[in-house]
Amino acid sequence: MCGIVGYIGNRPAMPFLLEGLRRLEYRGYDSAGVARLTSAGLAVTKAAGKVAELAALLPAETQETLGIAHTRWATHGAPSEVNAHPHLDCGGKIAVVHNGIIENFQHLKRRLEDEGHRFRSETDTEVLAHLIEKHYRENLGEAVRLALQDVRGAYAVAVVVADQPNLIVAARRGSPLVMGVGLHEHFVASDIGAILPFTKDIVYLNDGELVRISREGFRAMTLDNIWVEKPVEHLAHEADKYEKGQWPHYMLKEMHEQPEVVRRAAMGRVLADDAMVRFGGLNLTMSELRAKRRVVIIGCGSASYAGMVGKYLFEEFAGIPTDVVAASEFRYKRIHVEDDALVLVVSQSGETADTLAALRELKRKGLKVYGISNVLASSIARETDGGIFINAGPEIGVASTKAFLGQLTVLTLLAFLMGRLREMSVADGRDVLRQLGQLPTIIDDILARRAELAPAVALLKDAPSAFYLGRKMTYPIALEGALKLKEIAYIHAEAYPAGEMKHGPIALLTGTFPCVVLAPKDSVREKTLSNVQEIRARSAKIIAIGTQGDAELAALSDVFFPIPEIHEMLLPLVTLIPMQMLAYETAVAKGYDVDKPRNLAKSVTVE
Ligand code: G6P
């Protein structure tokens, strides 16, 4: 949801600004802009579209050594050149880039217009430029600090002013912002991934902090005007995680990291001999966990589908009733959460606005809330009472793959633990954990068979619509599979519990309609097979994911993709992989930009 970068130093700023923006494009890519400080004042260049369109408009070589830049995911106002950042004050002297949302911008805009300020764009951000202009008396840091006192909402900002060629002011509240320290040069960015190729010395700004940055150094303070010391951390080993390497797409790279994701999510948590699981960060004792009578899971998008897998697991293997609610619904409805419920918020980024708002409302009501997140320093990780870290490493591909699998893995482990604390025997527990140990190899083997999906891709590629069907554990995986196909291959796909298909959707089945059916050997395979028969009777196309050696299913299907037999509890983790591969291969076959699908953003920090 928008990425910002800034550079001040003794070499040309533009190579970092453009490379930094490219590395932040996963945060938004519908328009981009840059402001550089020339001897004649600020030079601003903006473009609708991706960073490449912006780069094409810039002179081949620019010498300026100070600049700020932005890649946008539109919220207020269309993704046009005029709405692209940086935004300027009336005099064109102050330039601002912003990630976040100014909630009271309309009120502030009216007030500023009454005072004579002239606005050019429809964005919320532009009010910041004018507010800073209003407070500016040759002290940019103080003007930014005062302007931010008037602002409600979330922001990470970087600001420059034409008459101070050795200064960037940056600040954050609610949106991420980091700084890089080099020799006589400094970098700011929304994410360390943009900075690490340039320096490994990083300063993390906390919420509510502002920093004045020059070529020689920086000084940080709170927005309440108290100086703070900021340690510089040396991140020698982080850089590789952000590189695409030899992979054609981040998404493919991240799919192939999934065997490692399972290992890391389980590492140090599984006690094989006792068939138990321990979560250090959850801050709940075994007896506290045992006393939970209900589970409530809240999240958005894929995270809410992970929650649905959790629901089946908690109910089936731990005997605990579980509710899953989309955070955007949860935050505005009457809330019935008993004191003995385990409340979990699931969020890869830990910054999703709806999930964060639901968490805050639960906390206001005096409930304890636990998080499942992939970003340790994120707002959700910080504000929860305890949590489980996924440990999947940075996910750059916009459509979530490895982070989703990480969410599934920790939810499986948690459901396993809750089951073991109740009725599951140590022998059954050992069996599940033994099979969990085999998962990395199983996932690796499935990933190596991508080419086998070519006939399935041929059936899907030109279809306007598709169905994804699953039952019990595999129904949420069908939802995730359909979501992936919509997100990156732009094919309308709907997921149903397989038994629901006959209650309406079946009317759509004709000779070419593709149905992706998850029918591995589990407690409901026979039932799903009856649904496959119903599809076949309408001559629609069947792409089946089933257990190796299932000749009956293979004979009924147009394409049969076998997976190894595995404990029902672990089926979601295995059936997910062909769903991701199918969406990926279809999107590639259609020639789409897999890592940056249209209209999407990696973390949605606005409502
Ligand atoms: C966005 C992303 C989805 C993600 C959802 C929730 O919509 O495009 O991939 O599932 O946000 O994100 P979170 O970071 O909270 O898991």
Boltz pocket constraint, residues with backbone or C-beta under 6 A from the ligand:
constraints:
  - pocket:
      binder: B
      contacts: [[A, 300], [A, 301], [A, 302], [A, 303], [A, 346], [A, 347], [A, 348], [A, 349], [A, 350], [A, 351], [A, 352], [A, 355], [A, 398], [A, 399], [A, 400], [A, 600], [A, 601], [A, 602], [A, 603], [A, 604]]
      max_distance: 6.0
